[in-house]
Amino acid sequence: MAGASSELNSIYTRKSTEHGLELEFNSLDAQREACEAYIKSQASQGWRALPQPYDDPAYSGGNLERPALKKLLVDIEAGRIDVVVVYKIDRLTRSLADFAKLVEAFDARSISFVAVTQQFNTTTSMGRLTLNVLLSFAQFERELSSERVRDKIAASRRKGKWTGGTVPLGYDAKDKKLVINKSEAETVRIIFRRYLELQSFSKLVADLDRRRIVTKRRNTKVPKYNGAIPFTYGPLAYFLKNRIYLGEMHHGGKWFKGEHQAIVDRATFDRVEQLLASNSVGRKAKRFESGALLTGKLYDDKGNLMSPTYSSKNGVRYRFYVSSALLRGRKAAAGSVNRVAAAEIEGAVLAALSAHRRESGSDDMPTAEMLKRVVITRNRLQITITGTATDDTRTISQEWRPKPKDSATGTLNTGLQDETRNQALVQSIARAHAWVRSLSDSTYASVEQLAADADLHPKVVRQALRLAFLAPEATSAILEGRQPATLSLVSVPKLLPLAWTEHRRLLD
């Protein structure tokens, strides 16, 4: 680094925690002062400290996600720096892998690296070897410290001690212990008691909203973590299963007797757990992916996405779409139609696409891939599609006349030629189009993978896929209920010919 030319020196400082940063002269100031003194001692070598500070307060050295370090690397790439000066090597990084990346970046721009308290630099091979050895020990010490902390937390939790984290509703953290907050504890008891009385998440969420009961209020610097928001299904289920209200402490998948007092008695807690288990087994709803034609495209008239789900009852699977607002327990925020039978809405959308083809005089049948968005209201469907050769979008308005919920299926009926339309065949066509889309967009790498996810034999899936390639006239007839009585799933050949003229014969 010796020479008559001026060497531009950047000083990088880092501190792992916020502790002490409020002091007038903190650790970052001390590091900078030591680095500046060292640079002055090298004035005869043409060293000069840059005024630009590169300080990372309260950032870990275990990774490179630090704003000042990123700014330093940008300035190095721009050729504004000749030497990087730090107080100690671990201020730059504690990771050997990250250090290797930084050295590579420094070498690419012929940048030297100096640690003022350790008298090392990267201009010689011996200096690099020494730095690597020293950094290896620094990483080893860091890992040992992490192990000690984990072991201490595990031992404390097994003894029932509170070791920090998110304080649950009903408690406050004082002197490293959980103590009961009397007003919040009464709220906890109300939630448990009302669930036993109402025996329904949807009714409980509505009841808590009326009582203005919300999650725990917190005072944090980040507003989104301040809490005090209405309960939804997920947080409520976690709340009712939390054994911390029994006076227990969790660690490693096990619960231990805690130092804090219980808020809920064991008899009440056990009854709640039994009710949760029975409700889950009695009627279990899941996301249904492989056969949902309108996944990510169907919305209610308040802008809520309607997600595909299915319900199994008495061994029969019922498939439908539900408003995301309803899934979160916010029924008032859902649209005018918050639940609809999947086969009905998918058939209605395909029928609308078929009618649009006939009206426009096009020979091409609009496909599921052309669908962009479907909005459902009580009396109309708004279907947005894109052109086959352009990115232009068009909106199709389709009359929609839903009937009241059917008591047997719990789904809405479209009322579109139900007497003549083969619902099983319509649903199979909708499923076939959805499967073709999933294969074309690489959601599934093969028919075998799709079949495994749908819990079907690959041969069954391959035979079902043929329905996605029916002639437009045949598809339209089936969707509109104009197909002959002899046309059914059984009558469609297993080896369907490619020529549409053969398909049209199915209508004769």
Secondary structure as a PSIPRED ss2 file (coil, helix, strand):
# PSIPRED VFORMAT (PSIPRED V4.0)

   1 M C   1.000  0.000  0.000
   2 A C   1.000  0.000  0.000
   3 G C   1.000  0.000  0.000
   4 A C   1.000  0.000  0.000
   5 S C   1.000  0.000  0.000
   6 S C   1.000  0.000  0.000
   7 E E   0.000  0.000  1.000
   8 L E   0.000  0.000  1.000
   9 N E   0.000  0.000  1.000
  10 S E   0.000  0.000  1.000
  11 I E   0.000  0.000  1.000
  12 Y E   0.000  0.000  1.000
  13 T E   0.000  0.000  1.000
  14 R E   0.000  0.000  1.000
  15 K E   0.000  0.000  1.000
  16 S C   1.000  0.000  0.000
  17 T C   1.000  0.000  0.000
  18 E C   1.000  0.000  0.000
  19 H C   1.000  0.000  0.000
  20 G C   1.000  0.000  0.000
  21 L C   1.000  0.000  0.000
  22 E C   1.000  0.000  0.000
  23 L C   1.000  0.000  0.000
  24 E C   1.000  0.000  0.000
  25 F C   1.000  0.000  0.000
  26 N C   1.000  0.000  0.000
  27 S H   0.000  1.000  0.000
  28 L H   0.000  1.000  0.000
  29 D H   0.000  1.000  0.000
  30 A H   0.000  1.000  0.000
  31 Q H   0.000  1.000  0.000
  32 R H   0.000  1.000  0.000
  33 E H   0.000  1.000  0.000
  34 A H   0.000  1.000  0.000
  35 C H   0.000  1.000  0.000
  36 E H   0.000  1.000  0.000
  37 A H   0.000  1.000  0.000
  38 Y H   0.000  1.000  0.000
  39 I H   0.000  1.000  0.000
  40 K H   0.000  1.000  0.000
  41 S H   0.000  1.000  0.000
  42 Q C   1.000  0.000  0.000
  43 A H   0.000  1.000  0.000
  44 S H   0.000  1.000  0.000
  45 Q H   0.000  1.000  0.000
  46 G C   1.000  0.000  0.000
  47 W E   0.000  0.000  1.000
  48 R E   0.000  0.000  1.000
  49 A E   0.000  0.000  1.000
  50 L C   1.000  0.000  0.000
  51 P C   1.000  0.000  0.000
  52 Q C   1.000  0.000  0.000
  53 P C   1.000  0.000  0.000
  54 Y E   0.000  0.000  1.000
  55 D E   0.000  0.000  1.000
  56 D E   0.000  0.000  1.000
  57 P E   0.000  0.000  1.000
  58 A C   1.000  0.000  0.000
  59 Y C   1.000  0.000  0.000
  60 S C   1.000  0.000  0.000
  61 G C   1.000  0.000  0.000
  62 G C   1.000  0.000  0.000
  63 N C   1.000  0.000  0.000
  64 L C   1.000  0.000  0.000
  65 E C   1.000  0.000  0.000
  66 R C   1.000  0.000  0.000
  67 P H   0.000  1.000  0.000
  68 A H   0.000  1.000  0.000
  69 L H   0.000  1.000  0.000
  70 K H   0.000  1.000  0.000
  71 K H   0.000  1.000  0.000
  72 L H   0.000  1.000  0.000
  73 L H   0.000  1.000  0.000
  74 V H   0.000  1.000  0.000
  75 D H   0.000  1.000  0.000
  76 I H   0.000  1.000  0.000
  77 E H   0.000  1.000  0.000
  78 A C   1.000  0.000  0.000
  79 G C   1.000  0.000  0.000
  80 R C   1.000  0.000  0.000
  81 I C   1.000  0.000  0.000
  82 D C   1.000  0.000  0.000
  83 V E   0.000  0.000  1.000
  84 V E   0.000  0.000  1.000
  85 V E   0.000  0.000  1.000
  86 V E   0.000  0.000  1.000
  87 Y C   1.000  0.000  0.000
  88 K C   1.000  0.000  0.000
  89 I H   0.000  1.000  0.000
  90 D H   0.000  1.000  0.000
  91 R H   0.000  1.000  0.000
  92 L H   0.000  1.000  0.000
  93 T C   1.000  0.000  0.000
  94 R C   1.000  0.000  0.000
  95 S C   1.000  0.000  0.000
  96 L H   0.000  1.000  0.000
  97 A H   0.000  1.000  0.000
  98 D H   0.000  1.000  0.000
  99 F H   0.000  1.000  0.000
 100 A H   0.000  1.000  0.000
 101 K H   0.000  1.000  0.000
 102 L H   0.000  1.000  0.000
 103 V H   0.000  1.000  0.000
 104 E H   0.000  1.000  0.000
 105 A H   0.000  1.000  0.000
 106 F H   0.000  1.000  0.000
 107 D H   0.000  1.000  0.000
 108 A H   0.000  1.000  0.000
 109 R C   1.000  0.000  0.000
 110 S C   1.000  0.000  0.000
 111 I C   1.000  0.000  0.000
 112 S E   0.000  0.000  1.000
 113 F E   0.000  0.000  1.000
 114 V E   0.000  0.000  1.000
 115 A E   0.000  0.000  1.000
 116 V C   1.000  0.000  0.000
 117 T C   1.000  0.000  0.000
 118 Q C   1.000  0.000  0.000
 119 Q C   1.000  0.000  0.000
 120 F E   0.000  0.000  1.000
 121 N E   0.000  0.000  1.000
 122 T C   1.000  0.000  0.000
 123 T C   1.000  0.000  0.000
 124 T C   1.000  0.000  0.000
 125 S H   0.000  1.000  0.000
 126 M H   0.000  1.000  0.000
 127 G H   0.000  1.000  0.000
 128 R H   0.000  1.000  0.000
 129 L H   0.000  1.000  0.000
 130 T H   0.000  1.000  0.000
 131 L H   0.000  1.000  0.000
 132 N H   0.000  1.000  0.000
 133 V H   0.000  1.000  0.000
 134 L H   0.000  1.000  0.000
 135 L H   0.000  1.000  0.000
 136 S H   0.000  1.000  0.000
 137 F H   0.000  1.000  0.000
 138 A H   0.000  1.000  0.000
 139 Q H   0.000  1.000  0.000
 140 F H   0.000  1.000  0.000
 141 E H   0.000  1.000  0.000
 142 R H   0.000  1.000  0.000
 143 E H   0.000  1.000  0.000
 144 L H   0.000  1.000  0.000
 145 S H   0.000  1.000  0.000
 146 S H   0.000  1.000  0.000
 147 E H   0.000  1.000  0.000
 148 R H   0.000  1.000  0.000
 149 V H   0.000  1.000  0.000
 150 R H   0.000  1.000  0.000
 151 D H   0.000  1.000  0.000
 152 K H   0.000  1.000  0.000
 153 I H   0.000  1.000  0.000
 154 A H   0.000  1.000  0.000
 155 A H   0.000  1.000  0.000
 156 S H   0.000  1.000  0.000
 157 R H   0.000  1.000  0.000
 158 R H   0.000  1.000  0.000
 159 K C   1.000  0.000  0.000
 160 G C   1.000  0.000  0.000
 161 K C   1.000  0.000  0.000
 162 W C   1.000  0.000  0.000
 163 T C   1.000  0.000  0.000
 164 G C   1.000  0.000  0.000
 165 G C   1.000  0.000  0.000
 166 T C   1.000  0.000  0.000
 167 V C   1.000  0.000  0.000
 168 P C   1.000  0.000  0.000
 169 L C   1.000  0.000  0.000
 170 G C   1.000  0.000  0.000
 171 Y E   0.000  0.000  1.000
 172 D E   0.000  0.000  1.000
 173 A E   0.000  0.000  1.000
 174 K E   0.000  0.000  1.000
 175 D C   1.000  0.000  0.000
 176 K C   1.000  0.000  0.000
 177 K E   0.000  0.000  1.000
 178 L E   0.000  0.000  1.000
 179 V E   0.000  0.000  1.000
 180 I E   0.000  0.000  1.000
 181 N C   1.000  0.000  0.000
 182 K H   0.000  1.000  0.000
 183 S H   0.000  1.000  0.000
 184 E H   0.000  1.000  0.000
 185 A H   0.000  1.000  0.000
 186 E H   0.000  1.000  0.000
 187 T H   0.000  1.000  0.000
 188 V H   0.000  1.000  0.000
 189 R H   0.000  1.000  0.000
 190 I H   0.000  1.000  0.000
 191 I H   0.000  1.000  0.000
 192 F H   0.000  1.000  0.000
 193 R H   0.000  1.000  0.000
 194 R H   0.000  1.000  0.000
 195 Y H   0.000  1.000  0.000
 196 L H   0.000  1.000  0.000
 197 E H   0.000  1.000  0.000
 198 L H   0.000  1.000  0.000
 199 Q C   1.000  0.000  0.000
 200 S C   1.000  0.000  0.000
 201 F H   0.000  1.000  0.000
 202 S H   0.000  1.000  0.000
 203 K H   0.000  1.000  0.000
 204 L H   0.000  1.000  0.000
 205 V H   0.000  1.000  0.000
 206 A H   0.000  1.000  0.000
 207 D H   0.000  1.000  0.000
 208 L H   0.000  1.000  0.000
 209 D H   0.000  1.000  0.000
 210 R H   0.000  1.000  0.000
 211 R C   1.000  0.000  0.000
 212 R C   1.000  0.000  0.000
 213 I C   1.000  0.000  0.000
 214 V E   0.000  0.000  1.000
 215 T C   1.000  0.000  0.000
 216 K C   1.000  0.000  0.000
 217 R E   0.000  0.000  1.000
 218 R C   1.000  0.000  0.000
 219 N C   1.000  0.000  0.000
 220 T C   1.000  0.000  0.000
 221 K C   1.000  0.000  0.000
 222 V C   1.000  0.000  0.000
 223 P H   0.000  1.000  0.000
 224 K H   0.000  1.000  0.000
 225 Y H   0.000  1.000  0.000
 226 N C   1.000  0.000  0.000
 227 G E   0.000  0.000  1.000
 228 A C   1.000  0.000  0.000
 229 I C   1.000  0.000  0.000
 230 P E   0.000  0.000  1.000
 231 F C   1.000  0.000  0.000
 232 T C   1.000  0.000  0.000
 233 Y H   0.000  1.000  0.000
 234 G H   0.000  1.000  0.000
 235 P H   0.000  1.000  0.000
 236 L H   0.000  1.000  0.000
 237 A H   0.000  1.000  0.000
 238 Y H   0.000  1.000  0.000
 239 F H   0.000  1.000  0.000
 240 L H   0.000  1.000  0.000
 241 K H   0.000  1.000  0.000
 242 N C   1.000  0.000  0.000
 243 R H   0.000  1.000  0.000
 244 I H   0.000  1.000  0.000
 245 Y H   0.000  1.000  0.000
 246 L H   0.000  1.000  0.000
 247 G C   1.000  0.000  0.000
 248 E E   0.000  0.000  1.000
 249 M E   0.000  0.000  1.000
 250 H E   0.000  0.000  1.000
 251 H E   0.000  0.000  1.000
 252 G C   1.000  0.000  0.000
 253 G C   1.000  0.000  0.000
 254 K E   0.000  0.000  1.000
 255 W E   0.000  0.000  1.000
 256 F E   0.000  0.000  1.000
 257 K E   0.000  0.000  1.000
 258 G C   1.000  0.000  0.000
 259 E C   1.000  0.000  0.000
 260 H C   1.000  0.000  0.000
 261 Q C   1.000  0.000  0.000
 262 A C   1.000  0.000  0.000
 263 I C   1.000  0.000  0.000
 264 V C   1.000  0.000  0.000
 265 D C   1.000  0.000  0.000
 266 R H   0.000  1.000  0.000
 267 A H   0.000  1.000  0.000
 268 T H   0.000  1.000  0.000
 269 F H   0.000  1.000  0.000
 270 D H   0.000  1.000  0.000
 271 R H   0.000  1.000  0.000
 272 V H   0.000  1.000  0.000
 273 E H   0.000  1.000  0.000
 274 Q H   0.000  1.000  0.000
 275 L H   0.000  1.000  0.000
 276 L H   0.000  1.000  0.000
 277 A H   0.000  1.000  0.000
 278 S H   0.000  1.000  0.000
 279 N H   0.000  1.000  0.000
 280 S H   0.000  1.000  0.000
 281 V H   0.000  1.000  0.000
 282 G H   0.000  1.000  0.000
 283 R C   1.000  0.000  0.000
 284 K E   0.000  0.000  1.000
 285 A E   0.000  0.000  1.000
 286 K E   0.000  0.000  1.000
 287 R E   0.000  0.000  1.000
 288 F C   1.000  0.000  0.000
 289 E C   1.000  0.000  0.000
 290 S C   1.000  0.000  0.000
 291 G C   1.000  0.000  0.000
 292 A C   1.000  0.000  0.000
 293 L C   1.000  0.000  0.000
 294 L C   1.000  0.000  0.000
 295 T C   1.000  0.000  0.000
 296 G C   1.000  0.000  0.000
 297 K C   1.000  0.000  0.000
 298 L E   0.000  0.000  1.000
 299 Y E   0.000  0.000  1.000
 300 D E   0.000  0.000  1.000
 301 D C   1.000  0.000  0.000
 302 K C   1.000  0.000  0.000
 303 G C   1.000  0.000  0.000
 304 N C   1.000  0.000  0.000
 305 L E   0.000  0.000  1.000
 306 M E   0.000  0.000  1.000
 307 S E   0.000  0.000  1.000
 308 P E   0.000  0.000  1.000
 309 T E   0.000  0.000  1.000
 310 Y E   0.000  0.000  1.000
 311 S E   0.000  0.000  1.000
 312 S E   0.000  0.000  1.000
 313 K E   0.000  0.000  1.000
 314 N C   1.000  0.000  0.000
 315 G C   1.000  0.000  0.000
 316 V E   0.000  0.000  1.000
 317 R E   0.000  0.000  1.000
 318 Y E   0.000  0.000  1.000
 319 R E   0.000  0.000  1.000
 320 F E   0.000  0.000  1.000
 321 Y E   0.000  0.000  1.000
 322 V E   0.000  0.000  1.000
 323 S E   0.000  0.000  1.000
 324 S H   0.000  1.000  0.000
 325 A H   0.000  1.000  0.000
 326 L H   0.000  1.000  0.000
 327 L H   0.000  1.000  0.000
 328 R C   1.000  0.000  0.000
 329 G C   1.000  0.000  0.000
 330 R C   1.000  0.000  0.000
 331 K H   0.000  1.000  0.000
 332 A H   0.000  1.000  0.000
 333 A H   0.000  1.000  0.000
 334 A C   1.000  0.000  0.000
 335 G C   1.000  0.000  0.000
 336 S C   1.000  0.000  0.000
 337 V C   1.000  0.000  0.000
 338 N C   1.000  0.000  0.000
 339 R E   0.000  0.000  1.000
 340 V E   0.000  0.000  1.000
 341 A E   0.000  0.000  1.000
 342 A H   0.000  1.000  0.000
 343 A H   0.000  1.000  0.000
 344 E H   0.000  1.000  0.000
 345 I H   0.000  1.000  0.000
 346 E H   0.000  1.000  0.000
 347 G H   0.000  1.000  0.000
 348 A H   0.000  1.000  0.000
 349 V H   0.000  1.000  0.000
 350 L H   0.000  1.000  0.000
 351 A H   0.000  1.000  0.000
 352 A H   0.000  1.000  0.000
 353 L H   0.000  1.000  0.000
 354 S H   0.000  1.000  0.000
 355 A H   0.000  1.000  0.000
 356 H H   0.000  1.000  0.000
 357 R H   0.000  1.000  0.000
 358 R H   0.000  1.000  0.000
 359 E H   0.000  1.000  0.000
 360 S H   0.000  1.000  0.000
 361 G C   1.000  0.000  0.000
 362 S C   1.000  0.000  0.000
 363 D C   1.000  0.000  0.000
 364 D C   1.000  0.000  0.000
 365 M C   1.000  0.000  0.000
 366 P C   1.000  0.000  0.000
 367 T C   1.000  0.000  0.000
 368 A H   0.000  1.000  0.000
 369 E H   0.000  1.000  0.000
 370 M H   0.000  1.000  0.000
 371 L E   0.000  0.000  1.000
 372 K E   0.000  0.000  1.000
 373 R E   0.000  0.000  1.000
 374 V E   0.000  0.000  1.000
 375 V E   0.000  0.000  1.000
 376 I E   0.000  0.000  1.000
 377 T C   1.000  0.000  0.000
 378 R C   1.000  0.000  0.000
 379 N C   1.000  0.000  0.000
 380 R E   0.000  0.000  1.000
 381 L E   0.000  0.000  1.000
 382 Q E   0.000  0.000  1.000
 383 I E   0.000  0.000  1.000
 384 T E   0.000  0.000  1.000
 385 I E   0.000  0.000  1.000
 386 T E   0.000  0.000  1.000
 387 G C   1.000  0.000  0.000
 388 T C   1.000  0.000  0.000
 389 A C   1.000  0.000  0.000
 390 T C   1.000  0.000  0.000
 391 D C   1.000  0.000  0.000
 392 D C   1.000  0.000  0.000
 393 T E   0.000  0.000  1.000
 394 R E   0.000  0.000  1.000
 395 T E   0.000  0.000  1.000
 396 I E   0.000  0.000  1.000
 397 S E   0.000  0.000  1.000
 398 Q E   0.000  0.000  1.000
 399 E E   0.000  0.000  1.000
 400 W C   1.000  0.000  0.000
 401 R C   1.000  0.000  0.000
 402 P C   1.000  0.000  0.000
 403 K E   0.000  0.000  1.000
 404 P C   1.000  0.000  0.000
 405 K C   1.000  0.000  0.000
 406 D C   1.000  0.000  0.000
 407 S C   1.000  0.000  0.000
 408 A C   1.000  0.000  0.000
 409 T C   1.000  0.000  0.000
 410 G C   1.000  0.000  0.000
 411 T C   1.000  0.000  0.000
 412 L C   1.000  0.000  0.000
 413 N E   0.000  0.000  1.000
 414 T C   1.000  0.000  0.000
 415 G C   1.000  0.000  0.000
 416 L C   1.000  0.000  0.000
 417 Q C   1.000  0.000  0.000
 418 D C   1.000  0.000  0.000
 419 E C   1.000  0.000  0.000
 420 T C   1.000  0.000  0.000
 421 R C   1.000  0.000  0.000
 422 N C   1.000  0.000  0.000
 423 Q H   0.000  1.000  0.000
 424 A H   0.000  1.000  0.000
 425 L H   0.000  1.000  0.000
 426 V H   0.000  1.000  0.000
 427 Q H   0.000  1.000  0.000
 428 S H   0.000  1.000  0.000
 429 I H   0.000  1.000  0.000
 430 A H   0.000  1.000  0.000
 431 R H   0.000  1.000  0.000
 432 A H   0.000  1.000  0.000
 433 H H   0.000  1.000  0.000
 434 A H   0.000  1.000  0.000
 435 W H   0.000  1.000  0.000
 436 V H   0.000  1.000  0.000
 437 R H   0.000  1.000  0.000
 438 S H   0.000  1.000  0.000
 439 L H   0.000  1.000  0.000
 440 S H   0.000  1.000  0.000
 441 D C   1.000  0.000  0.000
 442 S C   1.000  0.000  0.000
 443 T C   1.000  0.000  0.000
 444 Y C   1.000  0.000  0.000
 445 A C   1.000  0.000  0.000
 446 S C   1.000  0.000  0.000
 447 V H   0.000  1.000  0.000
 448 E H   0.000  1.000  0.000
 449 Q H   0.000  1.000  0.000
 450 L H   0.000  1.000  0.000
 451 A H   0.000  1.000  0.000
 452 A H   0.000  1.000  0.000
 453 D H   0.000  1.000  0.000
 454 A H   0.000  1.000  0.000
 455 D C   1.000  0.000  0.000
 456 L C   1.000  0.000  0.000
 457 H C   1.000  0.000  0.000
 458 P H   0.000  1.000  0.000
 459 K H   0.000  1.000  0.000
 460 V H   0.000  1.000  0.000
 461 V H   0.000  1.000  0.000
 462 R H   0.000  1.000  0.000
 463 Q H   0.000  1.000  0.000
 464 A H   0.000  1.000  0.000
 465 L H   0.000  1.000  0.000
 466 R H   0.000  1.000  0.000
 467 L H   0.000  1.000  0.000
 468 A H   0.000  1.000  0.000
 469 F H   0.000  1.000  0.000
 470 L C   1.000  0.000  0.000
 471 A C   1.000  0.000  0.000
 472 P H   0.000  1.000  0.000
 473 E H   0.000  1.000  0.000
 474 A H   0.000  1.000  0.000
 475 T H   0.000  1.000  0.000
 476 S H   0.000  1.000  0.000
 477 A H   0.000  1.000  0.000
 478 I H   0.000  1.000  0.000
 479 L H   0.000  1.000  0.000
 480 E C   1.000  0.000  0.000
 481 G C   1.000  0.000  0.000
 482 R C   1.000  0.000  0.000
 483 Q C   1.000  0.000  0.000
 484 P C   1.000  0.000  0.000
 485 A C   1.000  0.000  0.000
 486 T C   1.000  0.000  0.000
 487 L C   1.000  0.000  0.000
 488 S C   1.000  0.000  0.000
 489 L C   1.000  0.000  0.000
 490 V C   1.000  0.000  0.000
 491 S C   1.000  0.000  0.000
 492 V C   1.000  0.000  0.000
 493 P C   1.000  0.000  0.000
 494 K C   1.000  0.000  0.000
 495 L C   1.000  0.000  0.000
 496 L C   1.000  0.000  0.000
 497 P C   1.000  0.000  0.000
 498 L C   1.000  0.000  0.000
 499 A C   1.000  0.000  0.000
 500 W H   0.000  1.000  0.000
 501 T H   0.000  1.000  0.000
 502 E H   0.000  1.000  0.000
 503 H H   0.000  1.000  0.000
 504 R H   0.000  1.000  0.000
 505 R H   0.000  1.000  0.000
 506 L H   0.000  1.000  0.000
 507 L H   0.000  1.000  0.000
 508 D C   1.000  0.000  0.000
